[in-house]
Amino acid sequence: MENKNVIIYKSEKQATRVKIHIPYEMTEERTLIKTIPGKHYHKSQRLWSIPNTKENAVRIKNIFKGNYQIENLQQTAHQPQFTLNEQGKQALCDVEQKLILKAYSPNTIKMYKSELTSFFKYFENQNYKDLTKDLIEAYLYHIVSKYKIGESKQNGMINAIKFYYEHVLGMPREYYNIQRPKQCHSLPNVLSTEEVLKILNSTENIKHKAILTTIYSAGLE
């Protein structure tokens, strides 16, 4: 169930930004957050963030009037570094060679090798070619659950594994049609009618009001 309270997440030391959860129905508070310079909405997390300054700390207190709770933001655990056995080292070498021959970018090569190092280590005592789809999905579930991995990184893991089986080992694509995370469809961050009216009526200057009206009507907000 979605949390109906405003939550301000504790920042780590030296953090440059503060993240805030604002329930969707709190339109007035969201409108005020949008006036803070440097604000940003993180669609995947459904959180707002603002620069971590003393001035913004005062703004937050004034906006929410003390009606908020402070929590720790769950951090993603870091995956450890691995040393591969001979089977893993050879498989990783084969992957790198195939990626280079197919002209993949250096960033993609680095990412695929990183994801597959973890995969090869996990199954180091088994023949990689004998692994079933169920075993691979069980591995993905284990990694995603343990390290709180997001949708983007999870898809990267799947792409790397599929590349190994389909392009290096030549296995059939259909057999390794691995389950991907369901894409998150967030509501677009648009202004309500009341929010638009507040902005348009925020100035008495006819020129400024005309500019705001033009910006909104042209979809440039």
C-alpha positions in Angstrom: 0.0 0.0 0.0 1.3 3.4 -0.9 2.5 5.6 2.0 0.2 8.6 2.4 2.7 10.5 4.6 5.5 12.9 3.5 8.8 11.2 4.1 12.1 13.0 4.2 15.0 10.5 3.8 18.1 11.0 5.9 21.1 12.1 3.8 24.5 10.5 4.1 27.3 12.8 5.3 28.5 15.2 2.6 25.4 14.3 0.5 24.6 17.1 -2.0 20.8 16.3 -2.2 17.9 15.3 0.0 15.2 13.0 -1.3 11.5 13.4 -0.4 8.4 11.3 -0.9 5.2 13.4 -1.4 1.9 11.6 -1.8 0.3 12.3 -5.2 -2.8 13.9 -3.7 -0.7 16.6 -1.9 -0.9 19.0 -4.9 -0.2 22.2 -3.0 3.0 20.8 -1.4 4.2 19.4 -4.8 3.6 22.8 -6.4 5.8 24.5 -3.7 8.5 21.9 -4.1 8.6 22.7 -7.8 9.6 26.3 -7.0 12.8 25.2 -5.3 15.8 25.8 -7.6 17.5 22.6 -8.6 14.6 20.3 -7.7 14.3 17.0 -9.6 11.7 14.2 -9.8 13.1 10.7 -9.9 10.4 8.7 -11.8 11.8 5.3 -11.1 11.9 5.9 -7.3 8.9 8.3 -7.3 10.8 10.7 -5.1 11.7 14.4 -5.3 15.2 15.6 -4.6 16.4 19.1 -3.8 19.9 20.5 -3.1 21.0 19.8 0.5 21.4 23.3 1.8 20.4 25.1 5.0 18.1 27.4 3.0 16.2 24.3 1.7 16.0 22.8 5.1 14.1 25.9 6.2 11.9 25.7 3.0 11.0 22.1 3.8 9.9 23.0 7.3 7.8 25.8 6.0 6.2 23.8 3.2 5.3 20.8 5.3 4.8 22.7 8.6 6.4 19.8 10.5 4.0 17.2 9.2 6.5 14.7 7.9 8.5 11.8 9.1 12.2 11.1 8.7 13.5 7.7 7.5 16.6 6.0 6.3 16.7 5.5 2.5 17.4 1.8 1.8 20.7 1.5 0.2 21.7 -1.0 -2.5 24.2 -3.5 -1.2 27.5 -3.7 -3.1 28.3 -6.9 -4.9 31.7 -8.4 -3.9 34.6 -8.9 -6.3 35.2 -12.4 -7.5 38.1 -14.6 -8.6 37.1 -17.0 -11.3 38.3 -20.6 -11.8 39.7 -21.7 -15.1 36.3 -22.5 -16.6 35.1 -19.0 -15.7 38.2 -17.2 -16.9 37.9 -19.0 -20.3 34.2 -18.2 -20.6 34.9 -14.5 -19.8 37.7 -14.4 -22.4 35.4 -15.9 -25.0 32.7 -13.3 -24.2 35.1 -10.4 -24.5 36.4 -11.7 -27.8 32.9 -12.0 -29.3 31.9 -8.6 -28.0 35.0 -7.0 -29.6 34.4 -8.8 -32.9 30.8 -7.6 -32.9 32.0 -4.0 -32.3 30.2 -3.5 -29.0 31.1 -0.3 -27.1 33.8 -0.3 -24.4 31.1 0.5 -21.8 29.0 -2.4 -22.9 31.9 -4.8 -22.8 32.9 -3.6 -19.3 29.3 -4.0 -18.1 28.7 -7.5 -19.7 32.0 -8.7 -18.2 31.1 -7.5 -14.8 27.7 -9.1 -14.8 29.0 -12.4 -16.2 31.9 -12.5 -13.7 29.2 -12.8 -10.9 27.2 -15.3 -13.0 30.2 -17.5 -13.7 31.3 -17.5 -10.1 27.9 -18.5 -8.9 27.8 -21.6 -11.1 31.6 -22.3 -11.0 31.1 -25.9 -10.1 28.7 -26.6 -13.0 29.0 -26.8 -16.7 27.6 -23.5 -18.0 26.2 -25.1 -21.1 24.0 -27.4 -18.9 22.3 -24.7 -16.9 18.6 -24.6 -17.4 16.4 -21.5 -17.8 15.0 -22.2 -14.3 18.4 -22.2 -12.7 19.3 -19.0 -14.4 16.1 -17.3 -13.3 16.7 -18.6 -9.7 20.2 -16.9 -9.9 18.7 -13.7 -11.1 16.1 -13.8 -8.2 18.9 -14.4 -5.7 21.0 -11.5 -6.9 18.1 -9.0 -7.3 16.7 -9.9 -3.8 20.1 -9.8 -2.0 21.5 -6.6 -3.6 18.2 -4.7 -4.1 19.0 -4.4 -7.8 16.8 -2.1 -9.9 15.0 -2.7 -13.2 17.8 -1.2 -15.4 20.6 -3.2 -13.9 18.5 -6.3 -13.9 17.9 -6.0 -17.6 21.6 -5.5 -18.1 22.3 -8.8 -16.3 19.8 -10.6 -18.5 21.3 -9.0 -21.7 24.8 -10.2 -20.7 23.6 -13.7 -19.9 21.6 -14.0 -23.1 24.6 -12.7 -25.1 26.8 -15.5 -23.6 24.3 -18.3 -24.4 23.1 -17.0 -27.8 26.3 -15.5 -29.3 29.1 -17.4 -27.6 27.6 -20.8 -27.0 25.2 -20.6 -30.0 22.2 -21.8 -27.9 18.7 -21.2 -29.2 17.1 -17.8 -28.3 13.7 -19.3 -27.5 15.2 -21.6 -24.8 16.8 -18.7 -23.0 13.8 -16.4 -23.1 14.5 -15.2 -19.6 11.8 -13.5 -17.6 12.4 -9.7 -17.5 11.1 -7.3 -14.8 7.8 -5.7 -15.5 8.2 -2.2 -16.8 7.1 0.5 -14.3 4.6 2.9 -15.8 4.5 5.9 -13.5 2.0 8.7 -13.8 3.5 11.6 -15.7 4.6 14.5 -13.6 2.1 17.0 -14.9 0.4 20.0 -13.3 -3.2 19.8 -12.2 -5.7 22.5 -13.2 -5.5 24.1 -9.8 -1.7 24.2 -10.0 -1.8 25.8 -13.4 -4.2 28.5 -12.2 -2.0 29.2 -9.2 1.0 29.7 -11.5 -0.9 31.9 -14.0 -2.4 34.0 -11.1 1.0 34.4 -9.3 1.7 37.6 -11.1 -0.3 40.8 -11.8 2.1 41.8 -14.6 0.2 41.4 -17.9 3.4 40.7 -19.9 4.6 38.0 -17.5 1.1 36.4 -17.4 1.1 36.3 -21.2 4.5 34.6 -21.2 3.4 32.0 -18.7 0.2 31.4 -20.6 2.1 31.0 -23.9 4.6 28.6 -22.2 1.8 26.4 -20.8 -0.3 26.4 -24.0 2.7 25.4 -26.1 3.6 22.5 -23.7 6.9 24.0 -22.7 6.4 23.8 -18.9 
